[in-house]
Amino acid sequence: MSKARYYKLELFPEYFNDLKERKTDFELTMTNYSRKIKTDNSTVIFNQDGGTDYIQLRLINRVRKDAKNYLDLISNDTLGTSYINFFDLLQRPNFNDVVSKVDVKSAYWNYALKRGIITDYTDHDLMHWWDGEPAADMKKARLKALGSLATSKRIVKYVGGEKVEGSEIVETQPTKELYMDVCRGVDDLMKECAQEVKNCYYYYWDCMFCNEDTKQDVIDFIKHKEYDVTVKDTLLEYVEVGSAGYLVSTQDSKIYMVRKESKHILENLLNIDTKNILEDLLSGQAILLTDRRQIDCLMDYLPSSFMDNKPQMVDFKLEDAKPLLGMDIKPGAMVDHKPEYV
């Protein structure tokens, strides 16, 4: 068997369809982030990077081994049973009030480390392997390794380019429930913080939004649980796009989903100007904006098809105090922006 070849995931459809047209026998393995096609004489893997990272694979294998060893030492009765929200709107912040965004650093990795799911040995090697690398790269490596505990893959056979009915097999890592328990542990931390500290507005995975005056109480609570934090101040705006509701953090232009059952809490927070401007844009009207922050936020909502229309943009000067952005868009564009999960 020859060595596996790697390509970017975007090239998969063309390769896959070519094999079907040539009536080739092959086996297709699919995960959320990759595709693997195996024939009698070749193996081709498609993923986001178009290559393989052997250090990342080494970390994934180490974390999986640690987790399986941990499962051998416990019973399933010791795993939590509480419902995992992942994000929840707790109360309505006041419009234009400064809100503090408190992020728990390495929350999921450190929870697993505290529980003994990940060993100190693995954590030491993580620090060694990514020493000197950007913090964002280490974060990505940690999340990939932890996520691998819940990986499911579908395996399908094709004969003569046609799918063999009944051949599909789904394999899930035996550590999936352990991964969910790590998520539950961080979610319970956020819930407990909201119960203990006043004026916690909203949490999103491992990030708590709270009143600026009570942010120190949130910081103290989380540090008492032996986690470190980063803190940024922001403003929150609420925007509806179709039937979906989002909170917008204006400090970094990230958007966060709001559950349908919670939308009524935010009725008075709705930024009518932003909502109306967005509707005008998507209906094909030309508009002028006078707020640079508003421009930055709106850009996150606009679909790629909008930019493909090559809107006319007028450069603005910040010192003029009247920055202008002129846009002209074809009617019928659809919003396809999805929330960022951190």
C-alpha positions as CSV (number, residue, x, y, z in Angstrom):
1,M,0.0,0.0,0.0
2,S,1.4,3.4,-1.0
3,K,1.7,6.3,1.4
4,A,-1.5,8.3,2.0
5,R,-1.9,11.4,0.0
6,Y,-3.5,14.6,1.5
7,Y,-5.6,17.3,-0.2
8,K,-7.8,20.1,1.0
9,L,-11.4,19.2,1.8
10,E,-12.7,21.5,-0.9
11,L,-11.3,19.2,-3.6
12,F,-13.2,16.1,-2.3
13,P,-16.4,16.4,-4.4
14,E,-14.5,16.5,-7.7
15,Y,-12.4,13.5,-6.8
16,F,-15.3,11.6,-5.4
17,N,-17.5,12.2,-8.5
18,D,-14.6,11.2,-10.7
19,L,-14.3,7.8,-9.0
20,K,-18.0,7.2,-9.4
21,E,-18.0,8.1,-13.1
22,R,-15.1,5.7,-13.6
23,K,-17.1,3.0,-11.8
24,T,-14.3,2.4,-9.3
25,D,-14.5,0.2,-6.2
26,F,-13.6,2.1,-3.0
27,E,-14.4,2.7,0.6
28,L,-15.4,6.1,1.9
29,T,-14.8,7.1,5.5
30,M,-16.4,10.4,6.7
31,T,-16.0,12.5,9.9
32,N,-17.2,16.0,10.6
33,Y,-13.8,17.4,9.4
34,S,-12.4,14.9,6.9
35,R,-13.0,12.4,4.2
36,K,-10.9,9.3,3.4
37,I,-11.1,7.3,0.2
38,K,-9.4,3.9,0.1
39,T,-9.0,1.8,-3.0
40,D,-7.0,-1.4,-3.6
41,N,-3.9,0.6,-4.4
42,S,-4.3,4.0,-2.8
43,T,-5.5,6.0,0.2
44,V,-6.4,9.7,-0.3
45,I,-7.4,11.9,2.7
46,F,-9.1,15.3,2.5
47,N,-9.1,17.6,5.4
48,Q,-9.1,21.4,6.2
49,D,-5.3,21.8,6.0
50,G,-4.6,19.5,3.1
51,G,-1.9,17.7,5.1
52,T,-1.1,16.0,8.3
53,D,0.3,17.3,11.6
54,Y,2.2,14.5,13.3
55,I,2.6,16.3,16.6
56,Q,-1.2,17.0,16.6
57,L,-1.9,13.3,15.9
58,R,0.5,12.4,18.7
59,L,-1.4,14.6,21.1
60,I,-4.8,13.1,20.0
61,N,-3.5,9.6,20.5
62,R,-2.1,10.5,24.0
63,V,-5.4,12.1,25.1
64,R,-7.5,9.2,23.8
65,K,-5.2,6.8,25.7
66,D,-5.5,8.8,28.9
67,A,-9.3,9.0,28.6
68,K,-9.6,5.2,28.0
69,N,-7.4,4.5,31.0
70,Y,-9.6,6.8,33.1
71,L,-12.8,5.0,31.9
72,D,-11.3,1.7,33.0
73,L,-11.0,3.1,36.6
74,I,-14.5,4.5,37.0
75,S,-18.1,3.4,36.5
76,N,-20.6,5.3,34.3
77,D,-22.5,6.1,37.5
78,T,-19.8,8.7,38.4
79,L,-20.5,10.7,35.2
80,G,-22.8,13.7,35.5
81,T,-26.4,13.8,34.4
82,S,-27.3,17.5,34.4
83,Y,-28.5,19.0,31.1
84,I,-25.9,20.9,29.1
85,N,-27.0,24.2,27.8
86,F,-23.7,25.3,26.2
87,F,-25.2,28.9,26.1
88,D,-27.9,30.6,28.0
89,L,-29.4,34.0,28.3
90,L,-29.9,34.7,32.0
91,Q,-31.2,38.3,32.1
92,R,-31.4,41.4,30.0
93,P,-28.5,43.8,30.0
94,N,-29.3,47.5,29.6
95,F,-28.7,48.9,26.1
96,N,-25.4,50.9,25.9
97,D,-24.2,49.7,29.3
98,V,-20.6,48.5,29.4
99,V,-20.6,44.7,29.8
100,S,-17.6,42.7,30.9
101,K,-16.7,39.5,29.0
102,V,-15.0,37.0,31.3
103,D,-13.3,34.1,29.5
104,V,-12.2,31.0,31.5
105,K,-8.8,30.2,30.1
106,S,-8.3,26.6,28.8
107,A,-11.5,25.7,30.6
108,Y,-12.2,22.3,29.0
109,W,-8.6,21.2,29.1
110,N,-8.1,22.2,32.7
111,Y,-11.3,20.6,33.8
112,A,-10.2,17.3,32.2
113,L,-6.8,17.7,33.9
114,K,-8.3,18.4,37.3
115,R,-10.5,15.3,37.0
116,G,-7.6,13.1,36.0
117,I,-9.0,12.4,32.5
118,I,-5.9,13.9,31.0
119,T,-2.6,13.1,32.8
120,D,0.0,15.6,34.0
121,Y,2.4,13.8,31.6
122,T,0.3,14.7,28.6
123,D,-0.2,18.2,29.8
124,H,3.6,18.6,30.2
125,D,4.2,17.3,26.6
126,L,1.5,19.7,25.3
127,M,3.4,22.6,26.8
128,H,6.7,21.3,25.4
129,W,5.5,20.5,21.9
130,W,3.9,24.0,21.5
131,D,6.5,26.0,23.3
132,G,7.2,29.2,21.5
133,E,4.2,28.7,19.2
134,P,1.3,31.2,19.1
135,A,-1.3,30.8,21.9
136,A,-4.0,30.4,19.3
137,D,-2.2,27.3,17.8
138,M,-2.0,25.6,21.2
139,K,-5.7,26.3,21.9
140,K,-6.6,24.8,18.6
141,A,-4.5,21.7,19.4
142,R,-6.1,21.3,22.8
143,L,-9.6,21.5,21.4
144,K,-8.9,19.1,18.5
145,A,-7.5,16.6,20.9
146,L,-10.4,16.8,23.3
147,G,-12.9,16.8,20.5
148,S,-11.4,13.6,19.2
149,L,-12.8,11.8,22.3
150,A,-16.3,12.1,20.7
151,T,-15.4,11.5,17.0
152,S,-17.9,9.5,15.0
153,K,-17.1,8.2,11.5
154,R,-19.3,6.7,8.8
155,I,-17.8,4.1,6.6
156,V,-19.6,3.3,3.3
157,K,-18.6,0.9,0.5
158,Y,-18.9,1.6,-3.2
159,V,-18.7,-1.1,-5.9
160,G,-18.6,0.0,-9.5
161,G,-19.0,3.5,-8.4
162,E,-22.4,2.8,-6.7
163,K,-23.1,2.8,-3.0
164,V,-23.6,-0.7,-1.6
165,E,-27.0,-0.6,0.2
166,G,-26.7,-1.7,3.8
167,S,-22.9,-1.4,3.9
168,E,-22.8,1.8,6.0
169,I,-21.1,1.4,9.4
170,V,-21.0,4.1,12.1
171,E,-18.2,4.0,14.6
172,T,-18.0,6.3,17.6
173,Q,-15.2,6.7,20.1
174,P,-15.9,4.8,23.3
175,T,-14.9,8.0,25.2
176,K,-17.8,10.1,23.8
177,E,-19.7,10.2,27.1
178,L,-16.5,11.2,28.8
179,Y,-16.1,14.2,26.4
180,M,-19.7,15.2,27.1
181,D,-19.0,15.0,30.8
182,V,-16.1,17.5,30.3
183,C,-18.6,19.8,28.5
184,R,-21.0,19.3,31.4
185,G,-18.4,20.2,34.0
186,V,-17.7,23.6,32.4
187,D,-21.4,24.2,31.8
188,D,-22.1,23.5,35.5
189,L,-19.3,26.0,36.4
190,M,-21.1,28.7,34.4
191,K,-24.5,27.9,35.9
192,E,-23.0,27.9,39.4
193,C,-21.4,31.3,38.7
194,A,-24.7,32.7,37.6
195,Q,-26.4,31.5,40.7
196,E,-23.7,32.9,43.1
197,V,-23.0,36.2,41.4
198,K,-25.5,38.9,40.7
199,N,-26.0,40.5,37.2
200,C,-24.6,37.7,35.1
201,Y,-26.3,38.3,31.8
202,Y,-25.4,35.5,29.4
203,Y,-22.9,32.7,29.1
204,Y,-21.5,31.0,26.0
205,W,-19.6,27.8,26.6
206,D,-16.7,29.0,28.8
207,C,-17.4,32.8,28.6
208,M,-19.6,34.8,31.0
209,F,-21.0,38.2,30.2
210,C,-21.7,40.3,33.3
211,N,-22.3,43.8,34.7
212,E,-19.1,45.8,34.8
213,D,-19.6,46.5,38.5
214,T,-19.8,42.8,39.4
215,K,-17.0,41.5,37.1
216,Q,-14.6,41.2,40.0
217,D,-17.1,38.9,41.8
218,V,-17.2,36.7,38.7
219,I,-13.4,36.7,38.5
220,D,-13.0,35.8,42.2
221,F,-15.6,33.0,41.9
222,I,-13.8,31.4,38.9
223,K,-10.4,31.8,40.4
224,H,-11.6,30.3,43.6
225,K,-12.4,27.2,41.4
226,E,-8.7,27.3,40.4
227,Y,-9.2,28.6,36.8
228,D,-7.6,31.7,35.3
229,V,-9.5,34.2,33.2
230,T,-9.1,37.0,30.7
231,V,-11.4,40.0,30.8
232,K,-12.5,42.5,28.1
233,D,-15.2,45.2,28.3
234,T,-17.7,45.4,25.5
235,L,-21.2,46.5,24.5
236,L,-23.9,44.1,23.6
237,E,-26.4,44.7,20.8
238,Y,-29.3,42.4,19.9
239,V,-30.1,41.9,16.2
240,E,-32.8,39.6,14.6
241,V,-32.0,38.1,11.2
242,G,-35.1,36.3,9.9
243,S,-36.3,34.1,12.8
244,A,-32.8,33.9,14.4
245,G,-31.7,36.2,17.2
246,Y,-28.1,37.1,18.0
247,L,-26.2,39.1,20.6
248,V,-23.3,41.1,19.1
249,S,-20.2,41.9,21.1
250,T,-19.1,45.2,19.6
251,Q,-15.6,44.9,21.1
252,D,-14.6,42.0,18.8
253,S,-17.7,41.8,16.4
254,K,-18.4,38.2,17.5
255,I,-22.0,37.1,17.5
256,Y,-23.7,34.7,19.9
257,M,-26.9,32.8,19.4
258,V,-30.0,33.4,21.5
259,R,-32.6,30.7,22.1
260,K,-36.1,31.3,20.8
261,E,-37.5,30.9,24.3
262,S,-35.2,33.6,25.5
263,K,-35.8,36.3,22.8
264,H,-38.6,38.0,24.8
265,I,-36.1,39.0,27.4
266,L,-34.3,41.2,24.8
267,E,-37.3,43.1,23.4
268,N,-36.1,46.4,24.8
269,L,-32.5,45.8,23.8
270,L,-33.2,45.5,20.1
271,N,-31.1,48.0,18.2
272,I,-33.7,49.2,15.8
273,D,-31.2,51.2,13.7
274,T,-29.0,48.1,13.1
275,K,-32.0,45.9,12.3
276,N,-33.5,48.4,9.8
277,I,-30.1,49.0,8.1
278,L,-29.6,45.2,7.8
279,E,-33.0,44.8,6.3
280,D,-32.4,47.6,3.8
281,L,-29.1,46.1,2.7
282,L,-30.7,42.7,2.1
283,S,-33.6,44.2,0.2
284,G,-31.2,45.9,-2.3
285,Q,-31.3,49.4,-1.1
286,A,-28.3,51.7,-1.1
287,I,-27.5,53.1,2.4
288,L,-25.1,55.5,4.1
289,L,-23.6,54.6,7.5
290,T,-22.2,57.1,9.9
291,D,-20.8,54.9,12.6
292,R,-17.6,52.9,12.1
293,R,-18.5,50.4,14.8
294,Q,-21.8,49.8,13.1
295,I,-20.0,49.1,9.8
296,D,-17.8,46.6,11.5
297,C,-20.7,44.7,13.1
298,L,-22.8,44.7,9.9
299,M,-19.9,43.2,7.9
300,D,-20.2,40.0,10.1
301,Y,-23.8,39.5,9.0
302,L,-23.3,40.0,5.3
303,P,-23.2,36.8,3.2
304,S,-20.3,35.9,0.9
305,S,-22.7,36.5,-2.0
306,F,-22.9,40.1,-1.0
307,M,-19.2,40.7,-1.3
308,D,-19.2,38.7,-4.6
309,N,-21.4,41.5,-6.0
310,K,-18.5,43.9,-5.5
311,P,-20.3,46.7,-3.8
312,Q,-19.0,50.2,-4.4
313,M,-17.2,51.3,-1.2
314,V,-16.2,54.9,-0.4
315,D,-13.1,55.3,1.7
316,F,-13.7,57.3,4.9
317,K,-11.5,59.4,7.1
318,L,-11.9,58.8,10.9
319,E,-10.9,62.4,11.6
320,D,-13.9,63.7,9.6
321,A,-16.2,62.4,12.3
322,K,-18.6,61.5,9.5
323,P,-17.2,58.3,8.0
324,L,-19.3,57.2,5.0
325,L,-19.8,53.8,3.4
326,G,-21.8,53.7,0.2
327,M,-23.2,50.3,-0.7
328,D,-25.2,49.1,-3.7
329,I,-26.4,45.5,-3.6
330,K,-28.4,43.2,-5.9
331,P,-31.7,42.2,-4.4
332,G,-32.3,38.7,-3.1
333,A,-29.1,38.0,-1.1
334,M,-29.6,35.6,1.8
335,V,-28.0,35.7,5.2
336,D,-25.9,32.6,5.7
337,H,-23.6,33.7,8.5
338,K,-23.3,31.2,11.3
339,P,-22.3,32.0,14.9
340,E,-18.7,31.5,15.9
341,Y,-18.2,28.8,18.6
342,V,-15.3,29.5,20.9
